[in-house]
């Protein structure tokens, strides 16, 4: 029997098979979870030999063309309404109450300039911020304390949370729209609220171009 040539390319390793049970488990977890599901969280529930990343990828493909889609956000994955059905559902599904304009303006400042103190938020906005505005952002889980600024009085620093990323469909703060997009209105509908306050053009600390918030 002749020996096979030594220069034949090696066969690519096959990805582990995804069982129907793993897909069902992942879908159930995503449906029941109140926060984005990370691959590590899913992995802890899977049978030996099942790979969470592969299961999520296969589930995303299986949901293609269905009423919901798999979306990556805030370090994990969630089920969302298929974009092409959003317009139809607005007629039958109650739209969540939007935050007041003052709260959205404060949230936009925090998102772009974090970590930032209350006094800095007020200076950037050019208006004072009521305690109820901050309490509203805290109640919705959109902002959280990020330590204290090392100046007299050591005021609290504020930053956005993973809930903020989830709420606006962002994978990370690097996905925040650029200033030009905020002004021109080219952002996705989920980011409409953040258009209310683009960083002032004359502000040297405002991110521009491809720069991202600190």
N, C-alpha and C positions, 0 to 999 in steps of 0.2 A: 504494500500500500504506500502510495506516495505521501510524503510529508508536506503539510500545508505551508505556503510561503510565510516567511517570518515578518514580511512587511505589511501584512493585512492589518487594517485598523482595528483597534479593540472595540468590542461592542459597547455602546453607551449603557451605563447602568440604568436599569428600569426604575422608575419611581415606585414607591410602595403602593400597592393597590388600595383603593378607598372603598370600604364596605358600605353597603346601604345603611347599616346600623350606625356607622360613624357620621354619615350625612344627616340622618334623622336626629342624632344626638346634638350635633352642631346647630341644626336649625332650631331645635327646641330650646337650647341654651340661649341663642340669640333672641328668640321670641320672648323668653321669660326674663331676661336680664334687664336691669334698670340702668346699666352703664355699658359702654363698649366692651366687647369680649376680646381679651388678648389671646394670642395663640397659646401662651403659657397656661392660661386659665382653662382653655379647651383641652390642652394636652393632658392635664391632670385627670380628665374624665375618660379619655380614650383608652381603648384596649391596647395591649402591648403590640408594637409593630405599626400602629397607626401614627401618622405624622399630622399634627394640627395644621401646619401651613398648607400641606397638600389637600387636606380635607376642606379647608376654607376656600382654597382656589377652585376645587371641584364643585363646591356648593355654589360659588359665584357663577360658574358656568351653567350649572343646573337651573339657576334662577333666571337666566337670560330669557327675556321675553315674557316673564311672569309679572304679577302685579307688584311684587317687591323686588328690590335689588340689594346686593351686599355692598356696603360702603365702608371704606376704611376712614376712621376719624379718631382723633384724640388717643392715638396709640393702640386702638383696638378696632373691632368691626361691629357694625350695627345693620339692622334691616331697615330700609327706607322705602317709601312709596316710589314706584317707577316714575321717573321725571315726566314721561309723556302722559301720565294719568293725573298729575298734580292739579291741572286746571279744572278737570272734571270733578275732582273731589272737593274743591273749594266750595262747591254749591251744596254739599251735603255734610261736610265735616266742619265742626266748629273750629275756627282759627284761634289759636292761643292768644290771650291778651298781650299786646305789645307793651314794652316798657315805655314810660313817659319819655319825651324828647330829652329832658334834662338828664335822665339816667342813661340814655343811649349816648349822649354826648360825653358824659363822664366815663362810660365804659370804653368808648372809642379812644379817649385820651389815655386811659390806663393801658389799653391794648398796645398802643403805639409807643408809649413812653415808659412802660414799667421797668423796674419798680419805681413808683412815684408816690409822693406824699399828697395829702389832701390839699395843702396849700399850693403845691405845684399844679394839681389838677385845676384848681380855681384860677391860677395865673394863666394857664394855657387856654382855658375856656373863656377867660375874661369875665367870669361871673362867679358868684359864691355858690357853694354846693350845700343844699339842705341836708341835715342828718338823715331825713327820710329817704333821700336819693341813695345814699350809701347803704342804708339798711335794706332798701329794695334790691340792690345788686347782691348784697350778702344773702338775702332770703332766697334769691334765685340761684345761688351757688355759682355766680359768674365771676366773683372776685374773692380774694382772700388775703390776709396779712402776709407780708413777705419780710418780716423783721422790722428793724428801726433804722432810721437814717442817723448817722453819727454826727449830729449837730446839736446845739443847745435845745433841750426839750425832747430830743430823740423821738421825733414824730414817726408814726407808723407808715411803713411803705406798703403799697398795694400793688397786686398783680392779678392777672387773670388765672382761671383754673382750667382743668381738663373739661369741666362742664361747659365753659365758654367755647372751647374748641368743638365739642360735640354739638352745641346749640347752633353754631354757624357752619358746621360741616367742614371743619379744617383739620388737617392731619397734624399740623404744628403751627407755631407762630410764623414760621417762614412762608406759610401760605396766605398770610394777610395780604389783601390787595395793595398794590402800590398806590402812592398818592395820586398819580395821573388817572388810575382807574377809578378811584373813589370820586374824583371830580367829574370825570367824563360819564360816569354811570355805566361802565362796561362790566361791572361785577355781576355775579349771579344773584338771583332774587333773595337767597338766604342772607346775603350780606347787605341788603338794602338799608338796614338800620345803621350800619357803620358809615354810610355816606353822609350822615348828618354832620360829621366833623372830620374833615381831612386835616392832617397836620398843616399848620400855616406854612406857606412857601418861604416866608422870611425866617422861620424858626430853624436855626442851625442844628438843633438836636433832632429834628424830624427826619425819619428815614426817607431816602430818595432812591430812585432807580431800583437796583436789585438788593439794596441794603435791607436788613431785617432788624426787628426790634431787639434790644439787648436781652 
